[in-house]
Amino acid sequence: MATEEQKKKNLMRLMTLMIGGMAKALYDLFGETAFATMSEVGRTTLEIMEQEMGLEVEGEDPRNVITEIGRIFADEMGFIESFTTEQNGNQIALKVHHCQGWNLTQSILKTGVEIPFTCPIMNVCQAALIRMGKPAQKAISAIPETHGSTITFTLVE
């Protein structure tokens, strides 16, 4: 019988296979429009953050909201180790480091999926911006040295 630690590792492996397989199937079926399928995950997670973790979105500055979402993913969820935000005009960049989803994302990309559309941080930030009436184009690029990424939101005016 597996130890508790082995069970956790096996469960994580199974979840990674499930999410990776679904991501690949969605991407094969929809291409880049697969982004739209993750909007529900972003909205639902945003609601949890508002109800259970004190996130405030309405009437707030977009950069401040993205910064607070980064803080929640780091301090409340342990999904990332650290992050920074910076704004240049209508672009807000969120740089995350030591992401717990790094290995999953890399395995998804190896299947031929070109864009890591499953990123929960990106999807929650996007949902928040939409809720605020601040639609944005998003881009994500890897930072291999820190197992992180730069997520850039270009606000559409």
NUKEVO-903520 format. One record per atom (N, C-alpha, C): residue number from 1; residue in three letters; atom name; x, y, z. Coordinates in Angstrom, 2 decimals, m for minus. Example, Ala and Ser with C-alpha at 12.3 -4.5 7.8 and 13.67 -1.06 7.14 Angstrom:
<mimis>
MIMI	k	r	a	x	y	z
MIMI	1	ALA	N	13.19	m5.69	7.80
MIMI	1	ALA	CA	12.30	m4.50	7.80
MIMI	1	ALA	C	13.20	m3.30	7.80
MIMI	2	SER	N	12.85	m2.25	7.08
MIMI	2	SER	CA	13.67	m1.06	7.14
MIMI	2	SER	C	12.90	0.03	7.87
</mimis>
This chain:
<mimis>
MIMI	k	r	a	x	y	z
MIMI	1	MET	N	0.84	m1.18	0.00
MIMI	1	MET	CA	0.00	0.00	0.00
MIMI	1	MET	C	0.89	1.25	0.00
MIMI	2	ALA	N	0.46	2.29	m0.73
MIMI	2	ALA	CA	1.23	3.52	m0.84
MIMI	2	ALA	C	1.20	4.31	0.47
MIMI	3	THR	N	2.29	5.00	0.73
MIMI	3	THR	CA	2.33	5.90	1.88
MIMI	3	THR	C	1.48	7.13	1.56
MIMI	4	GLU	N	1.19	7.92	2.57
MIMI	4	GLU	CA	0.42	9.15	2.36
MIMI	4	GLU	C	1.14	10.07	1.37
MIMI	5	GLU	N	2.45	10.16	1.48
MIMI	5	GLU	CA	3.23	11.00	0.57
MIMI	5	GLU	C	3.13	10.48	m0.86
MIMI	6	GLN	N	3.21	9.16	m1.04
MIMI	6	GLN	CA	3.09	8.57	m2.38
MIMI	6	GLN	C	1.70	8.80	m2.94
MIMI	7	LYS	N	0.69	8.70	m2.09
MIMI	7	LYS	CA	m0.67	8.95	m2.54
MIMI	7	LYS	C	m0.83	10.38	m3.04
MIMI	8	LYS	N	m0.24	11.33	m2.33
MIMI	8	LYS	CA	m0.31	12.73	m2.76
MIMI	8	LYS	C	0.37	12.92	m4.11
MIMI	9	LYS	N	1.53	12.30	m4.27
MIMI	9	LYS	CA	2.25	12.40	m5.55
MIMI	9	LYS	C	1.45	11.75	m6.67
MIMI	10	ASN	N	0.87	10.60	m6.40
MIMI	10	ASN	CA	0.08	9.91	m7.41
MIMI	10	ASN	C	m1.17	10.71	m7.78
MIMI	11	LEU	N	m1.79	11.32	m6.78
MIMI	11	LEU	CA	m2.97	12.14	m7.03
MIMI	11	LEU	C	m2.59	13.35	m7.88
MIMI	12	MET	N	m1.47	13.99	m7.55
MIMI	12	MET	CA	m1.01	15.13	m8.33
MIMI	12	MET	C	m0.72	14.72	m9.77
MIMI	13	ARG	N	m0.12	13.58	m9.94
MIMI	13	ARG	CA	0.19	13.09	m11.29
MIMI	13	ARG	C	m1.10	12.84	m12.07
MIMI	14	LEU	N	m2.08	12.23	m11.43
MIMI	14	LEU	CA	m3.36	11.98	m12.08
MIMI	14	LEU	C	m4.05	13.29	m12.47
MIMI	15	MET	N	m4.06	14.26	m11.57
MIMI	15	MET	CA	m4.68	15.55	m11.87
MIMI	15	MET	C	m3.95	16.24	m13.02
MIMI	16	THR	N	m2.63	16.14	m13.03
MIMI	16	THR	CA	m1.84	16.73	m14.12
MIMI	16	THR	C	m2.20	16.08	m15.45
MIMI	17	LEU	N	m2.33	14.76	m15.45
MIMI	17	LEU	CA	m2.71	14.06	m16.68
MIMI	17	LEU	C	m4.10	14.47	m17.15
MIMI	18	MET	N	m5.03	14.59	m16.20
MIMI	18	MET	CA	m6.40	14.96	m16.55
MIMI	18	MET	C	m6.45	16.38	m17.12
MIMI	19	ILE	N	m5.84	17.32	m16.44
MIMI	19	ILE	CA	m5.87	18.71	m16.90
MIMI	19	ILE	C	m5.12	18.85	m18.21
MIMI	20	GLY	N	m3.96	18.21	m18.30
MIMI	20	GLY	CA	m3.18	18.27	m19.53
MIMI	20	GLY	C	m3.93	17.69	m20.71
MIMI	21	GLY	N	m4.58	16.56	m20.50
MIMI	21	GLY	CA	m5.36	15.93	m21.58
MIMI	21	GLY	C	m6.53	16.78	m22.02
MIMI	22	MET	N	m7.23	17.37	m21.05
MIMI	22	MET	CA	m8.35	18.25	m21.40
MIMI	22	MET	C	m7.86	19.49	m22.14
MIMI	23	ALA	N	m6.75	20.05	m21.69
MIMI	23	ALA	CA	m6.21	21.25	m22.35
MIMI	23	ALA	C	m5.84	20.93	m23.79
MIMI	24	LYS	N	m5.19	19.81	m24.01
MIMI	24	LYS	CA	m4.80	19.41	m25.36
MIMI	24	LYS	C	m6.04	19.20	m26.24
MIMI	25	ALA	N	m7.04	18.52	m25.72
MIMI	25	ALA	CA	m8.26	18.27	m26.49
MIMI	25	ALA	C	m8.97	19.58	m26.83
MIMI	26	LEU	N	m9.06	20.50	m25.87
MIMI	26	LEU	CA	m9.70	21.79	m26.13
MIMI	26	LEU	C	m8.93	22.57	m27.19
MIMI	27	TYR	N	m7.61	22.55	m27.08
MIMI	27	TYR	CA	m6.79	23.28	m28.04
MIMI	27	TYR	C	m6.91	22.67	m29.44
MIMI	28	ASP	N	m6.91	21.34	m29.51
MIMI	28	ASP	CA	m7.06	20.68	m30.80
MIMI	28	ASP	C	m8.43	21.00	m31.42
MIMI	29	LEU	N	m9.43	21.09	m30.59
MIMI	29	LEU	CA	m10.79	21.33	m31.07
MIMI	29	LEU	C	m11.02	22.79	m31.45
MIMI	30	PHE	N	m10.52	23.71	m30.62
MIMI	30	PHE	CA	m10.85	25.13	m30.79
MIMI	30	PHE	C	m9.69	26.03	m31.21
MIMI	31	GLY	N	m8.46	25.54	m31.16
MIMI	31	GLY	CA	m7.31	26.40	m31.45
MIMI	31	GLY	C	m7.19	27.48	m30.39
MIMI	32	GLU	N	m6.81	28.68	m30.82
MIMI	32	GLU	CA	m6.61	29.76	m29.86
MIMI	32	GLU	C	m7.90	30.21	m29.19
MIMI	33	THR	N	m9.04	29.89	m29.75
MIMI	33	THR	CA	m10.29	30.25	m29.09
MIMI	33	THR	C	m10.53	29.40	m27.84
MIMI	34	ALA	N	m9.66	28.44	m27.59
MIMI	34	ALA	CA	m9.75	27.66	m26.35
MIMI	34	ALA	C	m9.61	28.56	m25.12
MIMI	35	PHE	N	m9.00	29.74	m25.30
MIMI	35	PHE	CA	m8.92	30.71	m24.21
MIMI	35	PHE	C	m10.30	30.95	m23.62
MIMI	36	ALA	N	m11.30	31.05	m24.48
MIMI	36	ALA	CA	m12.66	31.35	m24.04
MIMI	36	ALA	C	m13.20	30.27	m23.10
MIMI	37	THR	N	m12.75	29.04	m23.27
MIMI	37	THR	CA	m13.26	27.96	m22.42
MIMI	37	THR	C	m12.78	28.11	m20.98
MIMI	38	MET	N	m11.69	28.84	m20.79
MIMI	38	MET	CA	m11.15	29.00	m19.43
MIMI	38	MET	C	m11.74	30.20	m18.71
MIMI	39	SER	N	m12.56	30.99	m19.40
MIMI	39	SER	CA	m13.11	32.17	m18.75
MIMI	39	SER	C	m13.98	31.81	m17.56
MIMI	40	GLU	N	m14.67	30.68	m17.63
MIMI	40	GLU	CA	m15.50	30.24	m16.49
MIMI	40	GLU	C	m14.64	29.92	m15.28
MIMI	41	VAL	N	m13.49	29.31	m15.49
MIMI	41	VAL	CA	m12.57	29.04	m14.38
MIMI	41	VAL	C	m12.12	30.35	m13.75
MIMI	42	GLY	N	m11.80	31.32	m14.58
MIMI	42	GLY	CA	m11.39	32.63	m14.08
MIMI	42	GLY	C	m12.49	33.30	m13.27
MIMI	43	ARG	N	m13.73	33.30	m13.80
MIMI	43	ARG	CA	m14.86	33.92	m13.10
MIMI	43	ARG	C	m15.14	33.23	m11.77
MIMI	44	THR	N	m15.14	31.92	m11.77
MIMI	44	THR	CA	m15.45	31.17	m10.55
MIMI	44	THR	C	m14.38	31.41	m9.49
MIMI	45	THR	N	m13.13	31.37	m9.89
MIMI	45	THR	CA	m12.03	31.59	m8.94
MIMI	45	THR	C	m12.08	33.03	m8.42
MIMI	46	LEU	N	m12.40	33.98	m9.29
MIMI	46	LEU	CA	m12.54	35.37	m8.87
MIMI	46	LEU	C	m13.61	35.50	m7.79
MIMI	47	GLU	N	m14.74	34.84	m7.99
MIMI	47	GLU	CA	m15.82	34.89	m6.99
MIMI	47	GLU	C	m15.37	34.32	m5.66
MIMI	48	ILE	N	m14.61	33.24	m5.68
MIMI	48	ILE	CA	m14.10	32.65	m4.43
MIMI	48	ILE	C	m13.16	33.64	m3.75
MIMI	49	MET	N	m12.30	34.27	m4.53
MIMI	49	MET	CA	m11.37	35.24	m3.95
MIMI	49	MET	C	m12.11	36.43	m3.33
MIMI	50	GLU	N	m13.19	36.84	m3.95
MIMI	50	GLU	CA	m13.98	37.94	m3.41
MIMI	50	GLU	C	m14.70	37.52	m2.13
MIMI	51	GLN	N	m15.34	36.37	m2.16
MIMI	51	GLN	CA	m16.16	35.92	m1.05
MIMI	51	GLN	C	m15.35	35.42	0.14
MIMI	52	GLU	N	m14.24	34.75	m0.12
MIMI	52	GLU	CA	m13.51	34.09	0.95
MIMI	52	GLU	C	m12.17	34.74	1.30
MIMI	53	MET	N	m11.63	35.57	0.42
MIMI	53	MET	CA	m10.28	36.08	0.65
MIMI	53	MET	C	m10.22	37.61	0.64
MIMI	54	GLY	N	m11.37	38.24	0.55
MIMI	54	GLY	CA	m11.44	39.69	0.70
MIMI	54	GLY	C	m11.04	40.51	m0.51
MIMI	55	LEU	N	m10.95	39.91	m1.69
MIMI	55	LEU	CA	m10.59	40.67	m2.88
MIMI	55	LEU	C	m11.72	41.64	m3.23
MIMI	56	GLU	N	m11.36	42.89	m3.49
MIMI	56	GLU	CA	m12.32	43.90	m3.93
MIMI	56	GLU	C	m11.96	44.33	m5.34
MIMI	57	VAL	N	m12.95	44.30	m6.22
MIMI	57	VAL	CA	m12.73	44.61	m7.62
MIMI	57	VAL	C	m13.45	45.89	m8.03
MIMI	58	GLU	N	m14.71	46.00	m7.64
MIMI	58	GLU	CA	m15.55	47.12	m8.08
MIMI	58	GLU	C	m14.93	48.46	m7.70
MIMI	59	GLY	N	m14.77	49.35	m8.70
MIMI	59	GLY	CA	m14.29	50.70	m8.46
MIMI	59	GLY	C	m12.81	50.82	m8.13
MIMI	60	GLU	N	m12.08	49.75	m8.24
MIMI	60	GLU	CA	m10.65	49.76	m7.91
MIMI	60	GLU	C	m9.80	50.02	m9.16
MIMI	61	ASP	N	m8.57	50.39	m8.94
MIMI	61	ASP	CA	m7.60	50.58	m10.00
MIMI	61	ASP	C	m7.16	49.22	m10.55
MIMI	62	PRO	N	m7.13	49.03	m11.87
MIMI	62	PRO	CA	m6.77	47.72	m12.43
MIMI	62	PRO	C	m5.43	47.18	m11.93
MIMI	63	ARG	N	m4.41	48.03	m11.87
MIMI	63	ARG	CA	m3.10	47.54	m11.40
MIMI	63	ARG	C	m3.20	47.06	m9.95
MIMI	64	ASN	N	m3.93	47.78	m9.12
MIMI	64	ASN	CA	m4.08	47.37	m7.71
MIMI	64	ASN	C	m4.79	46.03	m7.60
MIMI	65	VAL	N	m5.79	45.82	m8.43
MIMI	65	VAL	CA	m6.52	44.54	m8.41
MIMI	65	VAL	C	m5.61	43.40	m8.85
MIMI	66	ILE	N	m4.86	43.61	m9.91
MIMI	66	ILE	CA	m3.93	42.57	m10.38
MIMI	66	ILE	C	m2.87	42.29	m9.32
MIMI	67	THR	N	m2.40	43.33	m8.66
MIMI	67	THR	CA	m1.43	43.14	m7.58
MIMI	67	THR	C	m2.03	42.32	m6.44
MIMI	68	GLU	N	m3.27	42.61	m6.08
MIMI	68	GLU	CA	m3.92	41.86	m5.00
MIMI	68	GLU	C	m4.18	40.41	m5.40
MIMI	69	ILE	N	m4.52	40.18	m6.66
MIMI	69	ILE	CA	m4.69	38.80	m7.13
MIMI	69	ILE	C	m3.36	38.05	m7.03
MIMI	70	GLY	N	m2.27	38.70	m7.41
MIMI	70	GLY	CA	m0.94	38.08	m7.25
MIMI	70	GLY	C	m0.66	37.75	m5.80
MIMI	71	ARG	N	m0.99	38.68	m4.89
MIMI	71	ARG	CA	m0.77	38.44	m3.47
MIMI	71	ARG	C	m1.57	37.24	m2.97
MIMI	72	ILE	N	m2.81	37.13	m3.40
MIMI	72	ILE	CA	m3.64	36.00	m2.98
MIMI	72	ILE	C	m3.05	34.68	m3.49
MIMI	73	PHE	N	m2.63	34.66	m4.76
MIMI	73	PHE	CA	m2.04	33.43	m5.30
MIMI	73	PHE	C	m0.75	33.07	m4.56
MIMI	74	ALA	N	m0.03	34.07	m4.06
MIMI	74	ALA	CA	1.20	33.80	m3.32
MIMI	74	ALA	C	0.90	33.48	m1.85
MIMI	75	ASP	N	0.25	34.38	m1.16
MIMI	75	ASP	CA	0.10	34.29	0.30
MIMI	75	ASP	C	m1.04	33.40	0.78
MIMI	76	GLU	N	m2.13	33.37	0.03
MIMI	76	GLU	CA	m3.30	32.61	0.48
MIMI	76	GLU	C	m3.36	31.21	m0.14
MIMI	77	MET	N	m2.84	31.07	m1.34
MIMI	77	MET	CA	m2.94	29.79	m2.04
MIMI	77	MET	C	m1.61	29.05	m2.15
MIMI	78	GLY	N	m0.51	29.77	m2.07
MIMI	78	GLY	CA	0.79	29.13	m2.22
MIMI	78	GLY	C	1.05	28.64	m3.63
MIMI	79	PHE	N	0.35	29.22	m4.61
MIMI	79	PHE	CA	0.50	28.77	m5.99
MIMI	79	PHE	C	1.77	29.32	m6.63
MIMI	80	ILE	N	2.19	30.51	m6.18
MIMI	80	ILE	CA	3.44	31.11	m6.63
MIMI	80	ILE	C	4.23	31.55	m5.40
MIMI	81	GLU	N	5.54	31.67	m5.57
MIMI	81	GLU	CA	6.37	32.09	m4.44
MIMI	81	GLU	C	6.43	33.61	m4.34
MIMI	82	SER	N	6.56	34.28	m5.49
MIMI	82	SER	CA	6.67	35.73	m5.47
MIMI	82	SER	C	6.18	36.30	m6.80
MIMI	83	PHE	N	5.98	37.62	m6.81
MIMI	83	PHE	CA	5.49	38.28	m8.01
MIMI	83	PHE	C	5.82	39.77	m7.93
MIMI	84	THR	N	5.77	40.42	m9.08
MIMI	84	THR	CA	5.85	41.88	m9.15
MIMI	84	THR	C	4.84	42.35	m10.19
MIMI	85	THR	N	4.40	43.59	m10.05
MIMI	85	THR	CA	3.55	44.19	m11.07
MIMI	85	THR	C	4.17	45.52	m11.47
MIMI	86	GLU	N	4.00	45.86	m12.73
MIMI	86	GLU	CA	4.43	47.17	m13.20
MIMI	86	GLU	C	3.48	47.62	m14.29
MIMI	87	GLN	N	3.33	48.92	m14.40
MIMI	87	GLN	CA	2.44	49.46	m15.41
MIMI	87	GLN	C	3.19	50.47	m16.26
MIMI	88	ASN	N	2.98	50.38	m17.57
MIMI	88	ASN	CA	3.55	51.31	m18.52
MIMI	88	ASN	C	2.42	51.72	m19.45
MIMI	89	GLY	N	1.86	52.88	m19.23
MIMI	89	GLY	CA	0.72	53.31	m20.02
MIMI	89	GLY	C	m0.46	52.39	m19.81
MIMI	90	ASN	N	m0.98	51.85	m20.91
MIMI	90	ASN	CA	m2.14	50.97	m20.80
MIMI	90	ASN	C	m1.75	49.49	m20.67
MIMI	91	GLN	N	m0.47	49.21	m20.42
MIMI	91	GLN	CA	m0.02	47.83	m20.22
MIMI	91	GLN	C	0.31	47.58	m18.75
MIMI	92	ILE	N	m0.24	46.49	m18.23
MIMI	92	ILE	CA	0.07	46.06	m16.87
MIMI	92	ILE	C	0.72	44.68	m16.98
MIMI	93	ALA	N	1.91	44.55	m16.41
MIMI	93	ALA	CA	2.64	43.28	m16.46
MIMI	93	ALA	C	2.71	42.69	m15.06
MIMI	94	LEU	N	2.35	41.44	m14.96
MIMI	94	LEU	CA	2.44	40.68	m13.72
MIMI	94	LEU	C	3.51	39.61	m13.95
MIMI	95	LYS	N	4.60	39.68	m13.20
MIMI	95	LYS	CA	5.66	38.67	m13.30
MIMI	95	LYS	C	5.56	37.76	m12.09
MIMI	96	VAL	N	5.38	36.47	m12.36
MIMI	96	VAL	CA	5.27	35.49	m11.27
MIMI	96	VAL	C	6.49	34.57	m11.30
MIMI	97	HIS	N	6.89	34.13	m10.11
MIMI	97	HIS	CA	8.07	33.29	m9.98
MIMI	97	HIS	C	7.76	32.06	m9.13
MIMI	98	HIS	N	8.38	30.95	m9.49
MIMI	98	HIS	CA	8.25	29.69	m8.78
MIMI	98	HIS	C	6.79	29.26	m8.70
MIMI	99	CYS	N	6.21	29.10	m9.88
MIMI	99	CYS	CA	4.80	28.73	m10.01
MIMI	99	CYS	C	4.62	27.22	m9.83
MIMI	100	GLN	N	3.64	26.85	m9.03
MIMI	100	GLN	CA	3.34	25.44	m8.81
MIMI	100	GLN	C	2.79	24.77	m10.08
MIMI	101	GLY	N	2.30	25.57	m11.02
MIMI	101	GLY	CA	1.77	25.02	m12.26
MIMI	101	GLY	C	2.79	24.90	m13.38
MIMI	102	TRP	N	4.05	25.21	m13.08
MIMI	102	TRP	CA	5.09	25.21	m14.12
MIMI	102	TRP	C	5.19	23.87	m14.84
MIMI	103	ASN	N	5.32	22.77	m14.10
MIMI	103	ASN	CA	5.49	21.46	m14.73
MIMI	103	ASN	C	4.27	21.07	m15.56
MIMI	104	LEU	N	3.08	21.36	m15.04
MIMI	104	LEU	CA	1.86	21.08	m15.80
MIMI	104	LEU	C	1.86	21.87	m17.10
MIMI	105	THR	N	2.18	23.15	m17.00
MIMI	105	THR	CA	2.19	24.00	m18.20
MIMI	105	THR	C	3.19	23.48	m19.22
MIMI	106	GLN	N	4.37	23.09	m18.76
MIMI	106	GLN	CA	5.38	22.58	m19.70
MIMI	106	GLN	C	4.90	21.30	m20.36
MIMI	107	SER	N	4.23	20.43	m19.61
MIMI	107	SER	CA	3.73	19.19	m20.21
MIMI	107	SER	C	2.63	19.48	m21.23
MIMI	108	ILE	N	1.80	20.49	m20.96
MIMI	108	ILE	CA	0.76	20.87	m21.92
MIMI	108	ILE	C	1.40	21.43	m23.19
MIMI	109	LEU	N	2.39	22.28	m23.04
MIMI	109	LEU	CA	3.04	22.88	m24.21
MIMI	109	LEU	C	3.73	21.81	m25.07
MIMI	110	LYS	N	4.26	20.77	m24.43
MIMI	110	LYS	CA	4.94	19.71	m25.18
MIMI	110	LYS	C	3.97	18.92	m26.05
MIMI	111	THR	N	2.67	19.00	m25.78
MIMI	111	THR	CA	1.69	18.27	m26.60
MIMI	111	THR	C	1.36	19.00	m27.89
MIMI	112	GLY	N	1.87	20.22	m28.04
MIMI	112	GLY	CA	1.59	21.00	m29.24
MIMI	112	GLY	C	0.70	22.20	m28.97
MIMI	113	VAL	N	0.20	22.32	m27.76
MIMI	113	VAL	CA	m0.56	23.52	m27.40
MIMI	113	VAL	C	0.43	24.68	m27.41
MIMI	114	GLU	N	0.10	25.73	m28.16
MIMI	114	GLU	CA	1.07	26.81	m28.36
MIMI	114	GLU	C	1.04	27.89	m27.29
MIMI	115	ILE	N	m0.11	28.06	m26.64
MIMI	115	ILE	CA	m0.27	29.13	m25.65
MIMI	115	ILE	C	m0.79	28.51	m24.35
MIMI	116	PRO	N	m0.16	28.82	m23.22
MIMI	116	PRO	CA	m0.61	28.24	m21.95
MIMI	116	PRO	C	m1.89	28.89	m21.44
MIMI	117	PHE	N	m3.01	28.56	m22.12
MIMI	117	PHE	CA	m4.28	29.20	m21.81
MIMI	117	PHE	C	m4.90	28.73	m20.50
MIMI	118	THR	N	m4.33	27.73	m19.86
MIMI	118	THR	CA	m4.90	27.22	m18.61
MIMI	118	THR	C	m4.42	27.98	m17.38
MIMI	119	CYS	N	m3.53	28.94	m17.53
MIMI	119	CYS	CA	m2.96	29.66	m16.39
MIMI	119	CYS	C	m4.06	30.28	m15.53
MIMI	120	PRO	N	m4.23	29.83	m14.29
MIMI	120	PRO	CA	m5.31	30.36	m13.47
MIMI	120	PRO	C	m5.11	31.83	m13.09
MIMI	121	ILE	N	m3.88	32.26	m12.92
MIMI	121	ILE	CA	m3.65	33.66	m12.56
MIMI	121	ILE	C	m4.08	34.56	m13.71
MIMI	122	MET	N	m3.67	34.21	m14.92
MIMI	122	MET	CA	m4.05	34.98	m16.09
MIMI	122	MET	C	m5.57	35.03	m16.24
MIMI	123	ASN	N	m6.23	33.90	m16.03
MIMI	123	ASN	CA	m7.67	33.83	m16.21
MIMI	123	ASN	C	m8.44	34.60	m15.14
MIMI	124	VAL	N	m7.95	34.61	m13.91
MIMI	124	VAL	CA	m8.60	35.37	m12.85
MIMI	124	VAL	C	m8.42	36.87	m13.10
MIMI	125	CYS	N	m7.21	37.28	m13.46
MIMI	125	CYS	CA	m6.96	38.70	m13.76
MIMI	125	CYS	C	m7.85	39.15	m14.92
MIMI	126	GLN	N	m7.95	38.34	m15.94
MIMI	126	GLN	CA	m8.79	38.68	m17.09
MIMI	126	GLN	C	m10.25	38.82	m16.65
MIMI	127	ALA	N	m10.73	37.91	m15.83
MIMI	127	ALA	CA	m12.11	37.99	m15.34
MIMI	127	ALA	C	m12.33	39.26	m14.53
MIMI	128	ALA	N	m11.36	39.63	m13.72
MIMI	128	ALA	CA	m11.48	40.84	m12.91
MIMI	128	ALA	C	m11.53	42.08	m13.80
MIMI	129	LEU	N	m10.66	42.13	m14.80
MIMI	129	LEU	CA	m10.65	43.28	m15.71
MIMI	129	LEU	C	m11.97	43.39	m16.47
MIMI	130	ILE	N	m12.51	42.29	m16.91
MIMI	130	ILE	CA	m13.80	42.30	m17.61
MIMI	130	ILE	C	m14.88	42.80	m16.66
MIMI	131	ARG	N	m14.90	42.30	m15.43
MIMI	131	ARG	CA	m15.89	42.74	m14.44
MIMI	131	ARG	C	m15.80	44.24	m14.19
MIMI	132	MET	N	m14.58	44.78	m14.24
MIMI	132	MET	CA	m14.35	46.20	m14.00
MIMI	132	MET	C	m14.68	47.06	m15.22
MIMI	133	GLY	N	m15.05	46.42	m16.33
MIMI	133	GLY	CA	m15.30	47.17	m17.55
MIMI	133	GLY	C	m14.02	47.64	m18.22
MIMI	134	LYS	N	m12.92	46.90	m17.97
MIMI	134	LYS	CA	m11.62	47.23	m18.53
MIMI	134	LYS	C	m11.11	46.05	m19.36
MIMI	135	PRO	N	m11.73	45.77	m20.50
MIMI	135	PRO	CA	m11.28	44.63	m21.29
MIMI	135	PRO	C	m9.82	44.82	m21.70
MIMI	136	ALA	N	m9.14	43.70	m21.84
MIMI	136	ALA	CA	m7.71	43.75	m22.15
MIMI	136	ALA	C	m7.32	42.58	m23.04
MIMI	137	GLN	N	m6.33	42.83	m23.87
MIMI	137	GLN	CA	m5.68	41.74	m24.60
MIMI	137	GLN	C	m4.62	41.19	m23.67
MIMI	138	LYS	N	m4.40	39.89	m23.70
MIMI	138	LYS	CA	m3.42	39.30	m22.80
MIMI	138	LYS	C	m2.37	38.54	m23.58
MIMI	139	ALA	N	m1.19	38.50	m22.98
MIMI	139	ALA	CA	m0.08	37.74	m23.55
MIMI	139	ALA	C	0.67	37.13	m22.38
MIMI	140	ILE	N	1.28	35.98	m22.62
MIMI	140	ILE	CA	2.03	35.32	m21.56
MIMI	140	ILE	C	3.33	34.78	m22.14
MIMI	141	SER	N	4.40	34.97	m21.40
MIMI	141	SER	CA	5.70	34.46	m21.84
MIMI	141	SER	C	6.41	33.84	m20.65
MIMI	142	ALA	N	7.13	32.79	m20.91
MIMI	142	ALA	CA	7.79	32.03	m19.85
MIMI	142	ALA	C	9.05	32.73	m19.35
MIMI	143	ILE	N	9.34	32.50	m18.06
MIMI	143	ILE	CA	10.62	32.89	m17.45
MIMI	143	ILE	C	11.21	31.59	m16.90
MIMI	144	PRO	N	11.91	30.81	m17.75
MIMI	144	PRO	CA	12.38	29.49	m17.33
MIMI	144	PRO	C	13.27	29.49	m16.09
MIMI	145	GLU	N	14.10	30.54	m15.95
MIMI	145	GLU	CA	15.05	30.57	m14.83
MIMI	145	GLU	C	14.34	30.51	m13.48
MIMI	146	THR	N	13.13	31.07	m13.41
MIMI	146	THR	CA	12.42	31.10	m12.13
MIMI	146	THR	C	11.16	30.26	m12.14
MIMI	147	HIS	N	10.99	29.44	m13.16
MIMI	147	HIS	CA	9.76	28.66	m13.32
MIMI	147	HIS	C	8.55	29.57	m13.16
MIMI	148	GLY	N	8.59	30.66	m13.91
MIMI	148	GLY	CA	7.51	31.64	m13.84
MIMI	148	GLY	C	7.14	32.16	m15.20
MIMI	149	SER	N	6.42	33.27	m15.19
MIMI	149	SER	CA	6.01	33.87	m16.46
MIMI	149	SER	C	5.71	35.35	m16.27
MIMI	150	THR	N	5.68	36.03	m17.39
MIMI	150	THR	CA	5.23	37.42	m17.44
MIMI	150	THR	C	3.89	37.41	m18.15
MIMI	151	ILE	N	2.89	37.89	m17.45
MIMI	151	ILE	CA	1.55	37.98	m18.01
MIMI	151	ILE	C	1.27	39.46	m18.24
MIMI	152	THR	N	1.06	39.84	m19.48
MIMI	152	THR	CA	0.87	41.24	m19.82
MIMI	152	THR	C	m0.57	41.47	m20.27
MIMI	153	PHE	N	m1.20	42.47	m19.68
MIMI	153	PHE	CA	m2.55	42.87	m20.04
MIMI	153	PHE	C	m2.48	44.25	m20.68
MIMI	154	THR	N	m2.94	44.35	m21.92
MIMI	154	THR	CA	m3.00	45.63	m22.61
MIMI	154	THR	C	m4.45	46.08	m22.59
MIMI	155	LEU	N	m4.72	47.09	m21.79
MIMI	155	LEU	CA	m6.09	47.58	m21.63
MIMI	155	LEU	C	m6.57	48.17	m22.96
MIMI	156	VAL	N	m7.77	47.78	m23.36
MIMI	156	VAL	CA	m8.37	48.27	m24.59
MIMI	156	VAL	C	m9.19	49.49	m24.23
MIMI	157	GLU	N	m8.87	50.59	m24.88
MIMI	157	GLU	CA	m9.55	51.84	m24.53
MIMI	157	GLU	C	m10.51	52.26	m25.60
</mimis>
